[in-house]
Amino acid sequence: MPVVEPEDVADLAGIPLPLDQPARTVLERAIAKALAAVTAYLGRPAVPATFTQSGARSLDGVWQLDYGPVISITSATPETDPLSGQETGAYTVVYTAGKDPAADPVYAAALAEYVTAHAAAASPTVRLADEAGVARRAKSLSVSGDTQSITYADEPASSADGAAGAPPTLTTLKRWKRRGVHQQPGIAPHPLQVRRVDTWW
């Protein structure tokens, strides 16, 4: 189940429902961009994703995989030398990894709040709301020479200024940020025992 639905973003941005396909696409892209920012900040996938890794080995009973935490292993296929046909000792591993909102309601709530707020405040979403004729009440108007600017009462405050109504910052997800680069302890089962996923990482 997605962390945030386009309808959640539309509701926050004041965009009328139901959404047509072009509007849905705009909001889905805004959601994906917000999730990408979270992934970069956390240093790990913000939501479960499937990866295929070649050359994976089990060293001292621990599988050396690029992403974590590992949720499940789909397959582990022995790799062979293309010339000799002999097994190399390495495996091509297909696995699912990342933070799982379904397993951590506190993380799920914080992630949904961040993604919804930032997707709703994204420029394409604001333009979509404007095109839909969403009324915005002007708070102030300033004119300086040939330049004029307008501020709206419902315009979200900058994340950086910490003002009331500002979208949450990435630091609200700090407790789930990856701490350095290390391999968590665990005993890897024999590659044929791929259903015992709890001991792969």
PyMOL commands that place a pseudoatom at each C-alpha (Angstrom):
pseudoatom trace, name=CA, resn=MET, resi=1, chain=A, elem=C, hetatm=0, pos=[0.000, 0.000, 0.000]
pseudoatom trace, name=CA, resn=PRO, resi=2, chain=A, elem=C, hetatm=0, pos=[1.424, 3.419, -0.935]
pseudoatom trace, name=CA, resn=VAL, resi=3, chain=A, elem=C, hetatm=0, pos=[2.573, 5.718, 1.868]
pseudoatom trace, name=CA, resn=VAL, resi=4, chain=A, elem=C, hetatm=0, pos=[0.603, 8.597, 0.387]
pseudoatom trace, name=CA, resn=GLU, resi=5, chain=A, elem=C, hetatm=0, pos=[-2.143, 8.565, -2.228]
pseudoatom trace, name=CA, resn=PRO, resi=6, chain=A, elem=C, hetatm=0, pos=[-2.530, 11.373, -4.804]
pseudoatom trace, name=CA, resn=GLU, resi=7, chain=A, elem=C, hetatm=0, pos=[-5.934, 12.070, -3.234]
pseudoatom trace, name=CA, resn=ASP, resi=8, chain=A, elem=C, hetatm=0, pos=[-4.207, 12.860, 0.095]
pseudoatom trace, name=CA, resn=VAL, resi=9, chain=A, elem=C, hetatm=0, pos=[-2.056, 15.487, -1.603]
pseudoatom trace, name=CA, resn=ALA, resi=10, chain=A, elem=C, hetatm=0, pos=[-5.000, 16.872, -3.556]
pseudoatom trace, name=CA, resn=ASP, resi=11, chain=A, elem=C, hetatm=0, pos=[-7.014, 17.239, -0.355]
pseudoatom trace, name=CA, resn=LEU, resi=12, chain=A, elem=C, hetatm=0, pos=[-4.226, 19.206, 1.334]
pseudoatom trace, name=CA, resn=ALA, resi=13, chain=A, elem=C, hetatm=0, pos=[-3.645, 21.369, -1.734]
pseudoatom trace, name=CA, resn=GLY, resi=14, chain=A, elem=C, hetatm=0, pos=[-7.372, 22.038, -2.199]
pseudoatom trace, name=CA, resn=ILE, resi=15, chain=A, elem=C, hetatm=0, pos=[-7.502, 20.349, -5.607]
pseudoatom trace, name=CA, resn=PRO, resi=16, chain=A, elem=C, hetatm=0, pos=[-11.015, 19.074, -6.435]
pseudoatom trace, name=CA, resn=LEU, resi=17, chain=A, elem=C, hetatm=0, pos=[-11.704, 15.346, -6.529]
pseudoatom trace, name=CA, resn=PRO, resi=18, chain=A, elem=C, hetatm=0, pos=[-12.013, 13.051, -8.381]
pseudoatom trace, name=CA, resn=LEU, resi=19, chain=A, elem=C, hetatm=0, pos=[-8.663, 13.461, -10.120]
pseudoatom trace, name=CA, resn=ASP, resi=20, chain=A, elem=C, hetatm=0, pos=[-8.308, 13.064, -13.862]
pseudoatom trace, name=CA, resn=GLN, resi=21, chain=A, elem=C, hetatm=0, pos=[-5.289, 11.166, -15.167]
pseudoatom trace, name=CA, resn=PRO, resi=22, chain=A, elem=C, hetatm=0, pos=[-3.104, 14.221, -15.968]
pseudoatom trace, name=CA, resn=ALA, resi=23, chain=A, elem=C, hetatm=0, pos=[-3.647, 15.607, -12.462]
pseudoatom trace, name=CA, resn=ARG, resi=24, chain=A, elem=C, hetatm=0, pos=[-2.956, 12.215, -10.916]
pseudoatom trace, name=CA, resn=THR, resi=25, chain=A, elem=C, hetatm=0, pos=[0.317, 11.981, -12.852]
pseudoatom trace, name=CA, resn=VAL, resi=26, chain=A, elem=C, hetatm=0, pos=[1.425, 15.415, -11.581]
pseudoatom trace, name=CA, resn=LEU, resi=27, chain=A, elem=C, hetatm=0, pos=[0.700, 14.439, -7.977]
pseudoatom trace, name=CA, resn=GLU, resi=28, chain=A, elem=C, hetatm=0, pos=[2.341, 11.022, -8.313]
pseudoatom trace, name=CA, resn=ARG, resi=29, chain=A, elem=C, hetatm=0, pos=[5.513, 12.722, -9.552]
pseudoatom trace, name=CA, resn=ALA, resi=30, chain=A, elem=C, hetatm=0, pos=[5.415, 15.158, -6.631]
pseudoatom trace, name=CA, resn=ILE, resi=31, chain=A, elem=C, hetatm=0, pos=[5.057, 12.233, -4.221]
pseudoatom trace, name=CA, resn=ALA, resi=32, chain=A, elem=C, hetatm=0, pos=[7.948, 10.377, -5.878]
pseudoatom trace, name=CA, resn=LYS, resi=33, chain=A, elem=C, hetatm=0, pos=[10.160, 13.473, -5.624]
pseudoatom trace, name=CA, resn=ALA, resi=34, chain=A, elem=C, hetatm=0, pos=[9.403, 13.858, -1.912]
pseudoatom trace, name=CA, resn=LEU, resi=35, chain=A, elem=C, hetatm=0, pos=[10.115, 10.154, -1.323]
pseudoatom trace, name=CA, resn=ALA, resi=36, chain=A, elem=C, hetatm=0, pos=[13.415, 10.474, -3.215]
pseudoatom trace, name=CA, resn=ALA, resi=37, chain=A, elem=C, hetatm=0, pos=[14.431, 13.313, -0.879]
pseudoatom trace, name=CA, resn=VAL, resi=38, chain=A, elem=C, hetatm=0, pos=[13.674, 11.099, 2.116]
pseudoatom trace, name=CA, resn=THR, resi=39, chain=A, elem=C, hetatm=0, pos=[15.670, 8.189, 0.650]
pseudoatom trace, name=CA, resn=ALA, resi=40, chain=A, elem=C, hetatm=0, pos=[18.688, 10.447, 0.083]
pseudoatom trace, name=CA, resn=TYR, resi=41, chain=A, elem=C, hetatm=0, pos=[18.444, 11.815, 3.624]
pseudoatom trace, name=CA, resn=LEU, resi=42, chain=A, elem=C, hetatm=0, pos=[18.016, 8.446, 5.332]
pseudoatom trace, name=CA, resn=GLY, resi=43, chain=A, elem=C, hetatm=0, pos=[20.762, 6.770, 3.309]
pseudoatom trace, name=CA, resn=ARG, resi=44, chain=A, elem=C, hetatm=0, pos=[18.459, 3.809, 2.690]
pseudoatom trace, name=CA, resn=PRO, resi=45, chain=A, elem=C, hetatm=0, pos=[15.248, 3.158, 0.741]
pseudoatom trace, name=CA, resn=ALA, resi=46, chain=A, elem=C, hetatm=0, pos=[12.402, 5.070, 2.385]
pseudoatom trace, name=CA, resn=VAL, resi=47, chain=A, elem=C, hetatm=0, pos=[9.974, 2.294, 1.427]
pseudoatom trace, name=CA, resn=PRO, resi=48, chain=A, elem=C, hetatm=0, pos=[10.523, -1.368, 0.480]
pseudoatom trace, name=CA, resn=ALA, resi=49, chain=A, elem=C, hetatm=0, pos=[12.020, -1.868, -2.975]
pseudoatom trace, name=CA, resn=THR, resi=50, chain=A, elem=C, hetatm=0, pos=[13.288, -4.895, -4.893]
pseudoatom trace, name=CA, resn=PHE, resi=51, chain=A, elem=C, hetatm=0, pos=[16.973, -5.105, -5.814]
pseudoatom trace, name=CA, resn=THR, resi=52, chain=A, elem=C, hetatm=0, pos=[19.053, -7.524, -7.879]
pseudoatom trace, name=CA, resn=GLN, resi=53, chain=A, elem=C, hetatm=0, pos=[22.679, -7.741, -6.806]
pseudoatom trace, name=CA, resn=SER, resi=54, chain=A, elem=C, hetatm=0, pos=[25.350, -9.720, -8.618]
pseudoatom trace, name=CA, resn=GLY, resi=55, chain=A, elem=C, hetatm=0, pos=[28.531, -10.918, -6.985]
pseudoatom trace, name=CA, resn=ALA, resi=56, chain=A, elem=C, hetatm=0, pos=[27.003, -11.205, -3.509]
pseudoatom trace, name=CA, resn=ARG, resi=57, chain=A, elem=C, hetatm=0, pos=[28.944, -13.326, -1.055]
pseudoatom trace, name=CA, resn=SER, resi=58, chain=A, elem=C, hetatm=0, pos=[28.469, -14.611, 2.445]
pseudoatom trace, name=CA, resn=LEU, resi=59, chain=A, elem=C, hetatm=0, pos=[31.480, -13.613, 4.554]
pseudoatom trace, name=CA, resn=ASP, resi=60, chain=A, elem=C, hetatm=0, pos=[31.715, -15.062, 8.050]
pseudoatom trace, name=CA, resn=GLY, resi=61, chain=A, elem=C, hetatm=0, pos=[28.055, -15.974, 7.905]
pseudoatom trace, name=CA, resn=VAL, resi=62, chain=A, elem=C, hetatm=0, pos=[26.899, -12.503, 6.839]
pseudoatom trace, name=CA, resn=TRP, resi=63, chain=A, elem=C, hetatm=0, pos=[25.567, -11.672, 3.388]
pseudoatom trace, name=CA, resn=GLN, resi=64, chain=A, elem=C, hetatm=0, pos=[27.172, -8.570, 1.942]
pseudoatom trace, name=CA, resn=LEU, resi=65, chain=A, elem=C, hetatm=0, pos=[24.235, -6.731, 0.358]
pseudoatom trace, name=CA, resn=ASP, resi=66, chain=A, elem=C, hetatm=0, pos=[24.157, -3.112, -0.745]
pseudoatom trace, name=CA, resn=TYR, resi=67, chain=A, elem=C, hetatm=0, pos=[20.816, -2.085, 0.743]
pseudoatom trace, name=CA, resn=GLY, resi=68, chain=A, elem=C, hetatm=0, pos=[19.087, -2.669, 4.054]
pseudoatom trace, name=CA, resn=PRO, resi=69, chain=A, elem=C, hetatm=0, pos=[17.363, -3.481, 6.165]
pseudoatom trace, name=CA, resn=VAL, resi=70, chain=A, elem=C, hetatm=0, pos=[16.613, -6.649, 4.228]
pseudoatom trace, name=CA, resn=ILE, resi=71, chain=A, elem=C, hetatm=0, pos=[12.962, -7.654, 4.386]
pseudoatom trace, name=CA, resn=SER, resi=72, chain=A, elem=C, hetatm=0, pos=[12.992, -10.789, 2.259]
pseudoatom trace, name=CA, resn=ILE, resi=73, chain=A, elem=C, hetatm=0, pos=[15.097, -12.779, -0.178]
pseudoatom trace, name=CA, resn=THR, resi=74, chain=A, elem=C, hetatm=0, pos=[13.380, -13.815, -3.395]
pseudoatom trace, name=CA, resn=SER, resi=75, chain=A, elem=C, hetatm=0, pos=[16.200, -15.904, -4.843]
pseudoatom trace, name=CA, resn=ALA, resi=76, chain=A, elem=C, hetatm=0, pos=[19.936, -16.610, -4.632]
pseudoatom trace, name=CA, resn=THR, resi=77, chain=A, elem=C, hetatm=0, pos=[21.386, -18.025, -7.840]
pseudoatom trace, name=CA, resn=PRO, resi=78, chain=A, elem=C, hetatm=0, pos=[24.971, -19.362, -7.892]
pseudoatom trace, name=CA, resn=GLU, resi=79, chain=A, elem=C, hetatm=0, pos=[27.150, -17.584, -10.439]
pseudoatom trace, name=CA, resn=THR, resi=80, chain=A, elem=C, hetatm=0, pos=[29.429, -19.555, -12.773]
pseudoatom trace, name=CA, resn=ASP, resi=81, chain=A, elem=C, hetatm=0, pos=[32.601, -18.663, -14.587]
pseudoatom trace, name=CA, resn=PRO, resi=82, chain=A, elem=C, hetatm=0, pos=[31.720, -18.112, -18.265]
pseudoatom trace, name=CA, resn=LEU, resi=83, chain=A, elem=C, hetatm=0, pos=[34.865, -19.949, -19.399]
pseudoatom trace, name=CA, resn=SER, resi=84, chain=A, elem=C, hetatm=0, pos=[35.141, -22.914, -17.034]
pseudoatom trace, name=CA, resn=GLY, resi=85, chain=A, elem=C, hetatm=0, pos=[31.481, -23.251, -16.110]
pseudoatom trace, name=CA, resn=GLN, resi=86, chain=A, elem=C, hetatm=0, pos=[32.527, -23.692, -12.497]
pseudoatom trace, name=CA, resn=GLU, resi=87, chain=A, elem=C, hetatm=0, pos=[30.711, -21.968, -9.658]
pseudoatom trace, name=CA, resn=THR, resi=88, chain=A, elem=C, hetatm=0, pos=[32.553, -18.840, -8.479]
pseudoatom trace, name=CA, resn=GLY, resi=89, chain=A, elem=C, hetatm=0, pos=[31.260, -18.808, -4.911]
pseudoatom trace, name=CA, resn=ALA, resi=90, chain=A, elem=C, hetatm=0, pos=[29.302, -15.632, -5.611]
pseudoatom trace, name=CA, resn=TYR, resi=91, chain=A, elem=C, hetatm=0, pos=[25.539, -15.358, -6.006]
pseudoatom trace, name=CA, resn=THR, resi=92, chain=A, elem=C, hetatm=0, pos=[23.045, -13.183, -7.828]
pseudoatom trace, name=CA, resn=VAL, resi=93, chain=A, elem=C, hetatm=0, pos=[20.594, -12.263, -5.095]
pseudoatom trace, name=CA, resn=VAL, resi=94, chain=A, elem=C, hetatm=0, pos=[17.143, -10.796, -5.640]
pseudoatom trace, name=CA, resn=TYR, resi=95, chain=A, elem=C, hetatm=0, pos=[15.852, -9.256, -2.439]
pseudoatom trace, name=CA, resn=THR, resi=96, chain=A, elem=C, hetatm=0, pos=[13.506, -6.678, -0.961]
pseudoatom trace, name=CA, resn=ALA, resi=97, chain=A, elem=C, hetatm=0, pos=[14.981, -4.039, 1.342]
pseudoatom trace, name=CA, resn=GLY, resi=98, chain=A, elem=C, hetatm=0, pos=[14.186, -0.680, 2.854]
pseudoatom trace, name=CA, resn=LYS, resi=99, chain=A, elem=C, hetatm=0, pos=[12.354, 0.897, 5.733]
pseudoatom trace, name=CA, resn=ASP, resi=100, chain=A, elem=C, hetatm=0, pos=[8.906, -0.662, 6.034]
pseudoatom trace, name=CA, resn=PRO, resi=101, chain=A, elem=C, hetatm=0, pos=[6.198, 1.791, 7.146]
pseudoatom trace, name=CA, resn=ALA, resi=102, chain=A, elem=C, hetatm=0, pos=[3.805, -1.130, 7.680]
pseudoatom trace, name=CA, resn=ALA, resi=103, chain=A, elem=C, hetatm=0, pos=[6.102, -2.470, 10.401]
pseudoatom trace, name=CA, resn=ASP, resi=104, chain=A, elem=C, hetatm=0, pos=[6.602, 0.882, 12.178]
pseudoatom trace, name=CA, resn=PRO, resi=105, chain=A, elem=C, hetatm=0, pos=[3.470, 3.030, 12.621]
pseudoatom trace, name=CA, resn=VAL, resi=106, chain=A, elem=C, hetatm=0, pos=[5.457, 5.945, 14.078]
pseudoatom trace, name=CA, resn=TYR, resi=107, chain=A, elem=C, hetatm=0, pos=[7.757, 6.020, 11.037]
pseudoatom trace, name=CA, resn=ALA, resi=108, chain=A, elem=C, hetatm=0, pos=[4.746, 5.604, 8.733]
pseudoatom trace, name=CA, resn=ALA, resi=109, chain=A, elem=C, hetatm=0, pos=[3.023, 8.646, 10.246]
pseudoatom trace, name=CA, resn=ALA, resi=110, chain=A, elem=C, hetatm=0, pos=[6.139, 10.843, 10.097]
pseudoatom trace, name=CA, resn=LEU, resi=111, chain=A, elem=C, hetatm=0, pos=[6.897, 9.768, 6.521]
pseudoatom trace, name=CA, resn=ALA, resi=112, chain=A, elem=C, hetatm=0, pos=[3.319, 10.357, 5.355]
pseudoatom trace, name=CA, resn=GLU, resi=113, chain=A, elem=C, hetatm=0, pos=[3.250, 13.805, 6.955]
pseudoatom trace, name=CA, resn=TYR, resi=114, chain=A, elem=C, hetatm=0, pos=[6.515, 14.849, 5.289]
pseudoatom trace, name=CA, resn=VAL, resi=115, chain=A, elem=C, hetatm=0, pos=[5.662, 13.446, 1.852]
pseudoatom trace, name=CA, resn=THR, resi=116, chain=A, elem=C, hetatm=0, pos=[2.107, 14.810, 1.801]
pseudoatom trace, name=CA, resn=ALA, resi=117, chain=A, elem=C, hetatm=0, pos=[3.151, 18.300, 2.881]
pseudoatom trace, name=CA, resn=HIS, resi=118, chain=A, elem=C, hetatm=0, pos=[6.042, 18.590, 0.436]
pseudoatom trace, name=CA, resn=ALA, resi=119, chain=A, elem=C, hetatm=0, pos=[4.133, 17.088, -2.472]
pseudoatom trace, name=CA, resn=ALA, resi=120, chain=A, elem=C, hetatm=0, pos=[1.293, 19.561, -1.825]
pseudoatom trace, name=CA, resn=ALA, resi=121, chain=A, elem=C, hetatm=0, pos=[3.727, 22.491, -1.660]
pseudoatom trace, name=CA, resn=ALA, resi=122, chain=A, elem=C, hetatm=0, pos=[5.604, 21.486, -4.844]
pseudoatom trace, name=CA, resn=SER, resi=123, chain=A, elem=C, hetatm=0, pos=[5.393, 24.003, -7.680]
pseudoatom trace, name=CA, resn=PRO, resi=124, chain=A, elem=C, hetatm=0, pos=[3.624, 21.639, -10.127]
pseudoatom trace, name=CA, resn=THR, resi=125, chain=A, elem=C, hetatm=0, pos=[0.970, 20.910, -7.484]
pseudoatom trace, name=CA, resn=VAL, resi=126, chain=A, elem=C, hetatm=0, pos=[0.452, 24.614, -6.784]
pseudoatom trace, name=CA, resn=ARG, resi=127, chain=A, elem=C, hetatm=0, pos=[0.103, 25.276, -10.530]
pseudoatom trace, name=CA, resn=LEU, resi=128, chain=A, elem=C, hetatm=0, pos=[-2.418, 22.440, -10.737]
pseudoatom trace, name=CA, resn=ALA, resi=129, chain=A, elem=C, hetatm=0, pos=[-4.425, 24.010, -7.921]
pseudoatom trace, name=CA, resn=ASP, resi=130, chain=A, elem=C, hetatm=0, pos=[-4.311, 27.383, -9.692]
pseudoatom trace, name=CA, resn=GLU, resi=131, chain=A, elem=C, hetatm=0, pos=[-5.504, 25.799, -12.955]
pseudoatom trace, name=CA, resn=ALA, resi=132, chain=A, elem=C, hetatm=0, pos=[-8.357, 24.159, -11.046]
pseudoatom trace, name=CA, resn=GLY, resi=133, chain=A, elem=C, hetatm=0, pos=[-9.447, 27.592, -9.865]
pseudoatom trace, name=CA, resn=VAL, resi=134, chain=A, elem=C, hetatm=0, pos=[-8.694, 26.992, -6.209]
pseudoatom trace, name=CA, resn=ALA, resi=135, chain=A, elem=C, hetatm=0, pos=[-9.291, 30.342, -4.532]
pseudoatom trace, name=CA, resn=ARG, resi=136, chain=A, elem=C, hetatm=0, pos=[-6.398, 31.702, -2.505]
pseudoatom trace, name=CA, resn=ARG, resi=137, chain=A, elem=C, hetatm=0, pos=[-6.925, 34.638, -0.163]
pseudoatom trace, name=CA, resn=ALA, resi=138, chain=A, elem=C, hetatm=0, pos=[-4.317, 37.375, -0.563]
pseudoatom trace, name=CA, resn=LYS, resi=139, chain=A, elem=C, hetatm=0, pos=[-2.540, 38.319, 2.658]
pseudoatom trace, name=CA, resn=SER, resi=140, chain=A, elem=C, hetatm=0, pos=[-0.313, 41.122, 1.412]
pseudoatom trace, name=CA, resn=LEU, resi=141, chain=A, elem=C, hetatm=0, pos=[0.606, 42.963, -1.771]
pseudoatom trace, name=CA, resn=SER, resi=142, chain=A, elem=C, hetatm=0, pos=[3.782, 44.950, -2.293]
pseudoatom trace, name=CA, resn=VAL, resi=143, chain=A, elem=C, hetatm=0, pos=[4.852, 47.153, -5.195]
pseudoatom trace, name=CA, resn=SER, resi=144, chain=A, elem=C, hetatm=0, pos=[8.390, 48.397, -5.771]
pseudoatom trace, name=CA, resn=GLY, resi=145, chain=A, elem=C, hetatm=0, pos=[8.980, 50.202, -9.060]
pseudoatom trace, name=CA, resn=ASP, resi=146, chain=A, elem=C, hetatm=0, pos=[7.984, 47.843, -11.858]
pseudoatom trace, name=CA, resn=THR, resi=147, chain=A, elem=C, hetatm=0, pos=[8.008, 44.825, -9.523]
pseudoatom trace, name=CA, resn=GLN, resi=148, chain=A, elem=C, hetatm=0, pos=[5.050, 43.609, -7.544]
pseudoatom trace, name=CA, resn=SER, resi=149, chain=A, elem=C, hetatm=0, pos=[4.571, 40.558, -5.361]
pseudoatom trace, name=CA, resn=ILE, resi=150, chain=A, elem=C, hetatm=0, pos=[1.682, 38.927, -3.605]
pseudoatom trace, name=CA, resn=THR, resi=151, chain=A, elem=C, hetatm=0, pos=[1.619, 36.635, -0.578]
pseudoatom trace, name=CA, resn=TYR, resi=152, chain=A, elem=C, hetatm=0, pos=[-1.294, 34.304, 0.018]
pseudoatom trace, name=CA, resn=ALA, resi=153, chain=A, elem=C, hetatm=0, pos=[-2.752, 33.494, 3.419]
pseudoatom trace, name=CA, resn=ASP, resi=154, chain=A, elem=C, hetatm=0, pos=[-2.820, 29.766, 2.671]
pseudoatom trace, name=CA, resn=GLU, resi=155, chain=A, elem=C, hetatm=0, pos=[0.684, 29.682, 1.213]
pseudoatom trace, name=CA, resn=PRO, resi=156, chain=A, elem=C, hetatm=0, pos=[2.798, 27.290, 3.324]
pseudoatom trace, name=CA, resn=ALA, resi=157, chain=A, elem=C, hetatm=0, pos=[5.675, 28.807, 5.231]
pseudoatom trace, name=CA, resn=SER, resi=158, chain=A, elem=C, hetatm=0, pos=[9.204, 27.806, 4.337]
pseudoatom trace, name=CA, resn=SER, resi=159, chain=A, elem=C, hetatm=0, pos=[10.445, 24.603, 5.946]
pseudoatom trace, name=CA, resn=ALA, resi=160, chain=A, elem=C, hetatm=0, pos=[13.600, 26.423, 6.971]
pseudoatom trace, name=CA, resn=ASP, resi=161, chain=A, elem=C, hetatm=0, pos=[11.928, 29.179, 8.952]
pseudoatom trace, name=CA, resn=GLY, resi=162, chain=A, elem=C, hetatm=0, pos=[10.238, 26.878, 11.494]
pseudoatom trace, name=CA, resn=ALA, resi=163, chain=A, elem=C, hetatm=0, pos=[7.067, 28.974, 11.364]
pseudoatom trace, name=CA, resn=ALA, resi=164, chain=A, elem=C, hetatm=0, pos=[3.680, 27.583, 12.244]
pseudoatom trace, name=CA, resn=GLY, resi=165, chain=A, elem=C, hetatm=0, pos=[2.165, 25.905, 9.214]
pseudoatom trace, name=CA, resn=ALA, resi=166, chain=A, elem=C, hetatm=0, pos=[5.545, 25.212, 7.626]
pseudoatom trace, name=CA, resn=PRO, resi=167, chain=A, elem=C, hetatm=0, pos=[5.982, 21.764, 6.058]
pseudoatom trace, name=CA, resn=PRO, resi=168, chain=A, elem=C, hetatm=0, pos=[7.979, 19.371, 8.273]
pseudoatom trace, name=CA, resn=THR, resi=169, chain=A, elem=C, hetatm=0, pos=[11.716, 19.242, 7.610]
pseudoatom trace, name=CA, resn=LEU, resi=170, chain=A, elem=C, hetatm=0, pos=[13.759, 16.124, 6.901]
pseudoatom trace, name=CA, resn=THR, resi=171, chain=A, elem=C, hetatm=0, pos=[15.091, 16.320, 10.447]
pseudoatom trace, name=CA, resn=THR, resi=172, chain=A, elem=C, hetatm=0, pos=[11.706, 15.043, 11.652]
pseudoatom trace, name=CA, resn=LEU, resi=173, chain=A, elem=C, hetatm=0, pos=[12.900, 11.705, 10.199]
pseudoatom trace, name=CA, resn=LYS, resi=174, chain=A, elem=C, hetatm=0, pos=[16.331, 11.882, 11.828]
pseudoatom trace, name=CA, resn=ARG, resi=175, chain=A, elem=C, hetatm=0, pos=[15.744, 8.964, 14.202]
pseudoatom trace, name=CA, resn=TRP, resi=176, chain=A, elem=C, hetatm=0, pos=[15.489, 6.607, 11.190]
pseudoatom trace, name=CA, resn=LYS, resi=177, chain=A, elem=C, hetatm=0, pos=[18.593, 7.903, 9.423]
pseudoatom trace, name=CA, resn=ARG, resi=178, chain=A, elem=C, hetatm=0, pos=[21.256, 5.337, 8.677]
pseudoatom trace, name=CA, resn=ARG, resi=179, chain=A, elem=C, hetatm=0, pos=[24.230, 5.697, 11.017]
pseudoatom trace, name=CA, resn=GLY, resi=180, chain=A, elem=C, hetatm=0, pos=[27.388, 5.280, 8.968]
pseudoatom trace, name=CA, resn=VAL, resi=181, chain=A, elem=C, hetatm=0, pos=[28.118, 2.295, 6.751]
pseudoatom trace, name=CA, resn=HIS, resi=182, chain=A, elem=C, hetatm=0, pos=[28.238, -1.050, 8.468]
pseudoatom trace, name=CA, resn=GLN, resi=183, chain=A, elem=C, hetatm=0, pos=[26.966, -4.569, 8.145]
pseudoatom trace, name=CA, resn=GLN, resi=184, chain=A, elem=C, hetatm=0, pos=[24.454, -5.557, 10.763]
pseudoatom trace, name=CA, resn=PRO, resi=185, chain=A, elem=C, hetatm=0, pos=[25.194, -8.899, 12.443]
pseudoatom trace, name=CA, resn=GLY, resi=186, chain=A, elem=C, hetatm=0, pos=[23.340, -11.970, 11.266]
pseudoatom trace, name=CA, resn=ILE, resi=187, chain=A, elem=C, hetatm=0, pos=[23.862, -15.547, 10.209]
pseudoatom trace, name=CA, resn=ALA, resi=188, chain=A, elem=C, hetatm=0, pos=[23.212, -16.282, 6.576]
pseudoatom trace, name=CA, resn=PRO, resi=189, chain=A, elem=C, hetatm=0, pos=[21.453, -19.575, 5.857]
pseudoatom trace, name=CA, resn=HIS, resi=190, chain=A, elem=C, hetatm=0, pos=[22.422, -21.812, 3.019]
pseudoatom trace, name=CA, resn=PRO, resi=191, chain=A, elem=C, hetatm=0, pos=[21.379, -20.117, -0.253]
pseudoatom trace, name=CA, resn=LEU, resi=192, chain=A, elem=C, hetatm=0, pos=[18.787, -22.828, -0.879]
pseudoatom trace, name=CA, resn=GLN, resi=193, chain=A, elem=C, hetatm=0, pos=[17.035, -21.883, 2.366]
pseudoatom trace, name=CA, resn=VAL, resi=194, chain=A, elem=C, hetatm=0, pos=[15.777, -18.591, 0.979]
pseudoatom trace, name=CA, resn=ARG, resi=195, chain=A, elem=C, hetatm=0, pos=[12.550, -18.744, 2.976]
pseudoatom trace, name=CA, resn=ARG, resi=196, chain=A, elem=C, hetatm=0, pos=[14.451, -18.134, 6.191]
pseudoatom trace, name=CA, resn=VAL, resi=197, chain=A, elem=C, hetatm=0, pos=[14.709, -14.432, 5.453]
pseudoatom trace, name=CA, resn=ASP, resi=198, chain=A, elem=C, hetatm=0, pos=[15.061, -13.307, 9.068]
pseudoatom trace, name=CA, resn=THR, resi=199, chain=A, elem=C, hetatm=0, pos=[18.732, -14.274, 9.214]
pseudoatom trace, name=CA, resn=TRP, resi=200, chain=A, elem=C, hetatm=0, pos=[20.042, -12.820, 5.961]
pseudoatom trace, name=CA, resn=TRP, resi=201, chain=A, elem=C, hetatm=0, pos=[21.039, -9.417, 7.283]
for i in range(1, 201): cmd.bond("trace and resi %d" % i, "trace and resi %d" % (i + 1))
show_as sticks, trace
zoom trace
